[in-house]
Amino acid sequence: MKHSAAVAFLLVSLVGCKDQAKESAKLAAKDVDTLAELVDKDIAEVQRGLPEGSKRLASLYASGADATKDLPAVRQALLKTQREIPDLNVAKSTFFALVDDKGIGVRNNLEQDAMAGQDLAKQFPGISKALAGEYTETTGAFAGPPGPNGPDKDWLAASPIKNEQNKVVGLFVTGWSYRRFATHLQEVLKENFQSNLRKSGDTGKMPVFYVALFDSAGVYSERTTPKVDEQALADAKLVDKTKGGPYQGTLNITDRDFGYAAKRTPKLGEDVGVVVLRSEL
């Protein structure tokens, strides 16, 4: 009898875990909808602000001036442009940069400039449209070894800078890495959880949760995400599962049951999406 009771208890526990994982997946689906809307909002800020910024930076080329000569002045112009255009001042970009008419980095707005001299036209072939005179968004990767958290990708937007003769003389460029953007999304989700707990007066704990971007090459989570969790999401083949629309499922990772939800975010790229992995405490 004792053996039968123990087996029954184990079966009930397993069913309970599975049900809880499915509930986590349903909650993750709501989370991922919220973050997908935020992605569109963040990109819209760049879409509105960058073309306006490129018009202002045209002053660097007035009267035939060579903007590549005075790099401190270029940096100051970038900082001023970002600060004075509301959409760019709140944009989630990690850099703003001036690129010449061949696609070579001139200077960015950061104190330490790792972009100067880099061939962005080679690293991000999609900016060829901007060099031809059209605002564009593309993806690629900056040169250099992978970071401590593994391979990464970058989303880039470029707006042509034109002189008085309407000739493209450079590009105003901005963007973010997938992992840095995933960190931003995770922080927003964390703030939402904390706000909801305060409003409800609930003293309960927040779920264990992680946010990542994904594409056909892999998954890009923020830096505190355990590697085993990122690998489990990579093994889930999220690009395939989201071909027909949003997807939710369950995973068991290191003896913890998780629910997850994934959704494409076309403005970040054709096969790019956001995924939320969560487990209730």
N, C-alpha and C positions, 0 to 999 in steps of 0.2 A: 504494500500500500504506500509506504514511504517513497519507494522508487517511482511509482506511478504519479504521486503528488509532485515530486521533484520535476519529472518530465513535463507534466502539465504546466507547472509554474514557468519552466524554461520556454515552452511554446508560447505562453501568454506574453512573456517578456519580449520574445523575438517579434511577435506580431505587433506589440506596442511600439517597439523601436522602428519597425517598418512604417507604421502609421504616422509616427512622429516625423520621420524623414520625409514622408509625402506632404505632411503639413508644412514642413520647412520649405519644401519645393514650391508650394503654393504661395507662401509668404515671399520667397525669393523672386517669384514672378512679378509680384507687385513692386518689389525693390528695383528690379531690372527695368521695369517700365518707367519708373521715376528717373533712373539714371540715364536711360536712353533719351528722355525728354531734355535732361540737363545737357547731354552731349550736343544736341541740336542747338540749344540756347548758347552754349559756349562757342560753337563754331559760327553762329550767326553774329556774335560780337566781332569776331575777326573779319567776317565777310563785309560787315558795315564799316569797320574802322580802318582796315588796311588800305583800301583804295584812297580814302581821304588822307591817310598818312603819306602815301606815295606822292600825292599832289603837293603836300607841304615840303617834302624832301627835294622836290625839283629845284628849290632855291639853292641847293648845294651845287647845282650845275649852271646857275645863271651866269651869263656873260662868258661862257666857255670855261668856267672854273673846273679844276680837276679835284673832285672830292676824295680821291685816293691819297692825296698828299698830306692833308692835315687830319690825321686819325683822331686826335683828341676832339677836334671840332665835329667830326662825324659822330663820335659817341655822344657828344652833348646834344647834337641835333636829333639823334635817335631817342635819347632820354626825354627831351622836350616834346617831341612828337607824341610819344607814348603817354606822357603826363597830361597833355592838353586835349587829347581825343578821348572822350568818356568811355567809349567801347573798348579802346585799347588799354585804358588805365585799369579796367576791371578784367581784362582778358586773362585766361589761364596760361598764356604763353610763358615759356621759360626763357625766351630770348627774342630780341628784335634785331635785325641786321640789315646792313647795306651790302648788296652784291653788285658786281660790275656787269657790263653788257655782254660779257662772255660767260657769266655764271660763276665767277670766282669771288669768294668771300672777301670783303674789304674790311669791315669792322662790325662788331655787334655792340650791344649796350651794356655788356657785363664788364666788370673790372678785368677779369682774366679772359682774354679772347682766344678761344681754341678754334674759331672758325676762319680767321683771317688766312687767306691763301688757299683754303680748301676749294676743290672743284665741285661745287654743288650741282652743276649741270651734269656731271658724271654720276654723282651719288644719288641725285634725284632727277632722272631724265624728264620727268613730267613738267619741270619748270621751263622746258623749252617753249611752252605755250606763253608763259609770262615774258620770256625774252622776245617773243614775236608780237607782244603787245596786249596780251589778254590775262586778266586775273585768273589764277589757277590754284588748285589744291592737289597735293600729291603725297605719296609716302615713299620712304626709303630708309637709309641708315647712314649716319655720319661715319667717317673713317675712324678707325681705332679699335683696340681690343674690347671685347665684351666687358661690361661692368661686373661687379661682384655678385649681382643677382642673376647673371646670365644674359643671353642675347636680347637685344632690344630693337625696336623700330621707331621711326619718327614720322609724325604728321607735319607737313609743311604747307604754308600758304605763301604765295608770292604775288605781288602787285607791281606792274611795270611803272618805272619813273620815266617820264617823258620830258624832253626839253621844249624850248619854244617852237622848234620846228616839228614837234610831234614825233620825234625820234626816240626810241627806247635807249636811255643812257645808263640804266641800272635797274635794280629791283629792290623793293622793300619786302623783306622776308620775315616771317615769324613761324613759331611752331612749338611742339612739345614732344617728348618721347612717350611711348605707350605706357611705360612703367610709371613715369611721373604723373601722367594723366590718370592712371588707375589709382594712384595715391590720392589725388584730388577727389575722385569719385568716392573712394572709400571714406575719406574724411567727411564728405557731405552726408553719406549714409549714416555714419556714426553720429553726427550732429542731429540727424532726423530721429534716430533711435532715442538719444538722450532727451530730446525735446518732447517726444511722445511720452516717455516715462515720467517726466516732470509734470506734464499736463494732466496725466491720469492719476498722479499720486502713487503710482506703482513703485514699490521698493524692490521689485524683481530685478534680475540680472539681464543684461543685453545678451543676445545670441552670440555664439562664436561665428564670425562672418569674415569673408574675404571678397574683394572685388578685383577683377582682372579684365584686360582686353584680350581678344583672341583674333587670329587670322589663319590663313592656310598654312603658315609656317610654325605656329605655336601659340603659347599662352604667355601673357606678360602681366604678372601680378605686381603689387606693391611690395616693398622690400621686406616687410615682416612676415609675409606669407610663407609657411613652411614649404620647402621644396617638394615634399611628398604630395602636398595638396595641389600645387601647381602642376605636377606631373599627372596626377589623377585627372585633372581637368583637360590636360593635353591629350591623354589617352581616351577621353570621352568623345573626341572628334566633333567638336562643337560646330565647325563650319558645315560639315555634312548634315548634322542634326537640325541646323537652323535654315537649311535651304528652303523649306516650305513655310517658314515663319518661326515665331518664338518657340522655345523648347524648354521643358522642365523634366528633371529626373532625380534619382537618388544615387548616392555613392556611400560606400563604407571605406573610411580612410583611417588606418591605425586604430581599428576597433571603435570608431565613432561614426554614427550614421549622420549623413548630411543630405540636405536637399539642395538642388541648384536650379537656376534658370538662366537661360542664355537668349540673347536677342541681337540681331544684326543692327548696326548703326551705319547705314550707307554713306552718310556724310563724312565719316572717318575713312572710308574705303569700301570697295565693292564687297569684299569678303570679311570685313572687320566687324566685330561685335563686342558687347559687354556681357560679362557673366558674373552672377552673384552666387557664392557658395555659403550656406549657413546651416547652423545646427543649434537648436534651442537648448538652453540650460535648464 
